[in-house]
Amino acid sequence: MKQTVIKTSDLLKIYRGRAAVEHLDLNIGKGEIYGFLGPNGAGKTTTIRMLLGLIKPTSGRIEIFGQELRKHKLQILRKVGSLVESPSYYGHLSAVDNLEAIRRILDVPKSRIAEVLDIVSLTGEEKRPVKGFSLGMKQRLGIAAALLGSPELLILDEPTNGLDPSGIQEIRSLIKRLPGEQGITVLVSSHLLSEIEQMADTVGIIRQGKMVYQDTIAHLQEQAAGELRLAVSEPEAALELAKRRGCGGSLQESRVVLPRMSDARVALLIKELVENGHAVYRVEEHRQSLEQFFLQVVEGGAS
């Protein structure tokens, strides 16, 4: 069974009588890239600030590395790196000098600076003043700073926000490499499903402070996969045959609409329909996009 790195139970944060985060249960396994997904204002940053000990929950429990954050805060946070919103840096200093200032606070070996610059692909740019960096390079420098202390857990809040397509691809590629190459568990928040889909293993969708969906990306894709539509000569009789074979389904605009099923099962059903005298004119798979499914979940909650 996979070791749990972050576990929250009934997490609640109330601001001025309003719940910004409401009874949130997060569960993040070791080595995962966990996509924390939701619209702007859904409670993602508030949750992240609680995980980092920057604000206190109104109630609920946070466990990181199997220890309660409230009781073991310093011990836990020594093993956590983070980038919340935009990275802070001294524009007139080089990447090396910016990292040196943080290195002294963390008291890690000087050799670690070259290592993190290599991880984020900034080797060769380390002597340039940071004010001349692109936005994507600045974000990578921020991630390098978060990696200086050799964390076991990296928390990134909207790391691709405001970047151009090239910068987004750089950050995405970097994040995807971290669990395999560095053994780091990553929690990355975003309001863009397309970004999370391309880098995360597991997704948690938050809406108005509440968790409305938490599962693997693969299962999310399965749920959004859609349905099978058959145009046949005798729709009502074809539907009855499909139901007798345990396929379920319904009639829509004289077409038989069935739940998604395996290719082998589809082939068997078509064969039986033909053998029973049905003319099969067309078989279509109607896919719901992940964006449509995401909007459905966010607007109406999840079953």
Secondary structure, DSSP 8 states (H G I E B T S, - for coil): ---EEEEEEEEEEEETTEEEEEEE--EEETT-EEEEE--TTSSHHHHHHHHTTSS--SEEEEEETTEETTTSHHHHHTTEEEEESS----TTSBHHHHHHHHHHHHT--THHHHHHHHHTT-TT-TTSBGGGS-HHHHHHHHHHHHHTT--SEEEEESTTTT--HHHHHHHHHHHHHHHHHH--EEEEEES-HHHHHHH-SEEEEEETTEEEEEEEHHHHHHHTS-EEEEEESSHHHHHHHHHHTT---EEETTEEEEE---HHHHHHHHHHHHHTT--EEEEEEE---HHHHHHHHHHH---
